[in-house]
Amino acid sequence: MTDLQDRRAALAAQHAALDEEIRTLENSSTADDLQVQMLKKRKLALKDEIAALERTG
C-alpha cells in the first residue's frame, strides 16, 4: 500500500468507529445531544478529508 492508501484506510477506520460510537450513543437512554453533534461534525470532516484524498490520488 502507498502512503496515500494507508492514510485513506486510517481515515475510513476512524469514520467507521465514529459511526458506531454515534449509533451507540443515539440508542442509549442517556444520549448527550452535544456530544453526538460534535461526533457527527468530526465524522463529516473525516468524510471530506477522505473525499479530498480520493480526488488527488
N, C-alpha and C positions, 0 to 999 in steps of 0.2 A: 504494500500500500504506500501511496505517496503521502507526504505531509498534509496535503490538501484533503485527501480522502480520510486520513486519520482525524483531522480537525472536524470534518463533517460528521464522521461517525461519533465522535465525542459529543458534539453538539446535539446530534439526534438522540443519543442516550440520555443526555440531560433533559431534553424536551420530553421524552417518554416518561422519565422519572417525575418531572413536574406534572405531567398529565395525570399520572397515577396518584400523586400527592393531592392534587386538586380534587380528583374524583373522591378520594377517601375523605377529605375534609367536607366536601359538599354533602356526602352521605352520613356524616356524623351529626348527632343532635346538638353538638356544641361548636358548630362551624363558626369561625371568625371571618365575617364578611371582608374585613380589611385585609386579612392575611390571604384569603382566596383571591381577592382583587390584585394584590401585589404579585402573587404567584402567576396569575394569568398574564399580567404585563410582562413578567420575566419570560414566560413561555412564548409570548408573541415576539419579544425581542430575539429569542433564540431562533424562532422560525424565520424572522427577517435576516438574521445572520447566515442561516443555512441557505436561504434563497440567494443571498449575495454571493456566497461561495460557489453555488451552482452556476451562477451567471458568469463568473470569472474563470471557472475551471472546467 
